[in-house]
Amino acid sequence: MATEVTESDLDLPGGRRLHVYDTGGAGTHRLAVVWHHGTPNIGAPPAPLFAAAERLGVRWVSYDRPGYGGSTPSPGRTVGSAAADVTLVADALGLGRFALMGHSGGGAHALACAALLPERVLGTVSVAGPAPFGAEGLDWFAGMNESGRASLTAALAGREEKARHEARATYDPDMFTAADHAALAGEWSWFQEVVGPAVEGGPDGLIDDDLAHVAPWGCDPRSAEGPVLLLHGGRDRVVPSSHARWLASRCPRSELALHAADGHLSVLRHAVAALEWLAG
């Protein structure tokens, strides 16, 4: 039976709105997992993992980060701001404790929530996620593809420069490895369903994401108390694997699953195993 995703809008104080996704339905679930989407994506939960989630009793909950899809912008948001939004979504859905999973930029947001919500987060998976900018002992840009470096360098110069950069930027296929392109042409062609609407909605969400990625997170991921799995590809050109190694060497209850032959997207072929780890 196909997994049904319910979408709704959560109105917040001050006129802000979050667009929420939920596969809860009428089924019985052992674990709620809050999905944190990448940059630039909308927040629909990962359809390629639905079959595994059904088998494991996992309920997906997710939302469009501010500025994406149906969620209103929140200028000046930090990576750590996600914790307050996740709390609001979880409270609205009656979720007490839950796990977290994020890909790429969403991995950073998942780690921040793990650090800031220790009493509610059971465990966290960060897939191909970055470490904090300026992390001591990490050359943050080393190994990053040229277009990604240029995009994030523009963010360092401020919102106006980042907006100018995005106005002239074009898609760079070289950011992905051959294995990544194969994943995009296969099971993870699902990304077309979440990237397209995010891009069509304008650059605000992407701009705010990247401004947050090169600014202080508002928390320290090393303070996360629950178990953390860092899943990363050794050939990742978007977020180099040195980020995951840095996090793994410093987060106290972390495990590193480094797959030498994989890139930024192809590493998701191991996402079912990561979901099994989380459910276990």
N, C-alpha and C positions, 0 to 999 in steps of 0.2 A: 504493500500500500504506500502511495506517495506521501511524503511528509508535507503537512499543511503548515504554512507560515501565516500567522495573523499579524497584520500591521495596524498600528494605532498611533495617535499623537498624544503626547504627554505635555500638557500646558504647565508652565513653571511660573513662579513669581517673577514679576518684572517684565512679563510679556514674552519670555523666551519659550521655545517649543522644542521637544525632542521627538523624532520619529523612531518608533520602537518596533522591533520584530520579535516574534515569540512562536516557538513550535510546541508550546505546552499542550494546547488542545485539551482533550478529555483523557489522554493517555496517562499511564503510570510511569513516572520517571524517578530514577534514583538520584540523579545529579543534574543541577542546572549549571550550564557553562555559558558565561558571558563572552561573546565573541567581539574582539576589537579589530576593526577592518584596517587595511593598509592605506597608503597614500598614492594616488587619489582613488578611493573607492567609496561607494555607499555602504551602508552597514548590513545589508542582507546576510544572514548566516551562510556558512559554506556548504552549498548543496552537494559537492562531491563527498562530503563527510556524513551526509544524512543517513545512509544505510548503516554505517558503523555506529552512528549515534542511536539509531533505533535498536540495534542489537545490544548496545551497552546501557540502554535506559537513560540516555542523555537528552535533556531539554535545552535547546539553544535559545538564548536571549541575546539580543543585540540592539544597536541603535546607530543612526547616522550621527557621526560627530558633528558638533556645531559648524555650520557653514556648508555642510553636505546634504544633498537630498532634501528631505522634509524638515531638517533641523535648522533653526535660525542661527545666525552667526553669534559668536561670543568673542569679540575682539580682545586680544591680549591673553587669551587662554594659554595655559601651560600644559605640559604633558600630565602633570599631577592634577589638573582640573578635572580629568576624567573620573577621578574617584568620587567627586561630588555628584556627577551625572549618573554614574553607575549606582550610587546609593539611592538616588531618586527613582531610577528605573526599577531597581530591585524592590524598593519599598512599595511602589505602585503595583507590582505584580505579586506581592506577598512573599518574596524570597528572603529567607533568613540568611543562610550561608550558601555559597556558590563557589565555583571554580572559574578560572579565567584562561582564555586562549586568544592570542593575537598574532597576526602576520605582518612583517615588515614594520612600518611605522606603528601599527597596532600592537606589536610586541612591546614597544616602549610603554605604551599606555597601559597594557596589561601589567607590566612590572611595577609601574607607578601605583596602580590600584592595589597590588599585592603589598606594597610597602605602606600604603596609607590606610588600608582597611584590614589589618591583621585579624581582627575579631570576626570577620565575615568570610574571608577568602580561604578556601580549603587547599588550593594548589593552583599553580600557574604554568602555562606553556607559552614561551615566546619563540616564534618561528622566524628566523632571519631578522630579528629585531636589533636596533642599534643600542649602544651604550650611551650614557649621558655625554653631551658635548663637553669637551675640556677635561674629560676623565684623566686623572693623573696616571701617567705611565702608558697611555694609549695615544698613538698617532691616529687621530680620528679619521682623517681623509685617506690614509695609506691604503692602496689597493682598490679605491673607489673609482668607478669609470668616470671619464672626463665630463660627461654631461651632468652626472649626479653631483660631482664636485662643484661644477659651475652653478648649478641650481641652489645648492646649500650655501655656497659662498655669497651668492646674491642675497640670500635670506639674512646672512650676517650683517649685510649693509643696511638692513631695515626694510620695512614694508614697501616703501615706494620703489626701491631698487628691485626687490623681489617681484613686484607686480610688473615692472618693466621687463624683467627677464622672462616671465611667463607669457607676456604678450608676444614675444618673438620666438619662444622656444618651440621646438618640434620634437616629435617622438624619435628617440634614438634606439634602434633595435640592438645596437652593440652593447647596451647595458645588460643584455641577457645572453647566456651561453646557449650552445646548440641544444643542450638538454632542457634548458628553460623553454626554448621555442617549441620543442617537442611536447612539453607539458601543456603549453598554451594551445597547441593544435589538438591535444587529446583531452584527457579527463578534466584538466584545469582550464579548458576553454570557457568555463564558468566565469572567469575574470572579465570576459567581454560584457557580461551582464551587470557587473558592478562598477567597472571602470567607465564605460560609456555614459551612464546617467550622471556619474560624478563630474566628468569633464564637461558634459553638455550643460550642467548647472552653473558653470562659471568657475573661475580659479580661486574663489575665496577660501574654500575649505582646504585646498592644497597649500595656499599661501600661509594660512594660519597654522597648519600642521608643521610646515618647514620652519616657520618662525619659532615654533615651540621646540622643535628638534635641536635647534642651535642655541637655545636659551636654557637657563637653569630649570630643571624639572619641577622644582618645588617639593622635592622629596629625594631620598637616597635609596635606590633599589637594593642596596646592600643591607637595608634594615628589614627586608621582607622576612617574615618569620616562618611562613609555610614552605612546603617543597616547591622547587622551581625546576622545570626542564627547559633547557636552552637547545633548540633544534636548529642547526645551521648547516649550510653547504660550504664546503671548502673552496669552491670556485665562485662564490658570490661576488659579483661586481657592483652590486647596488649597496649592500651593507656588508663589508668585508668580514670574514670569519673571526678576525682579530677582536671584533666587538664582543662576540659570544665568549671567546676565550677570556677576555678581560672580566666579563660578568661572572663567568664560572669560577674564576680564581678568587672572587671577592664575595659573592653571595653565599651565605653560610650553608644553606640547605639545597644547593643547586646541583644539577647533573647536566653534563654537556654531551649532547648527541651530535657529533660532527661527522658529516658524510662527505668525504673528500672529493667525490666526483660530481657533486651536485652544486647547482647555482641557486639563485634567489627564489625561483619558482619550482624548479624540479625537486628541491628538498621537500616539497609538500607531498611527494609520494610516500614519505614516512609519517605523514600526519595521522593516519589511522593508528599506527603504533603509539604515537604521542597521545592520542585521545584515549587509548586503552590504558596508558600509564596514568593519565589524569583520573579516569574512572576507577582505577584500582586503588 
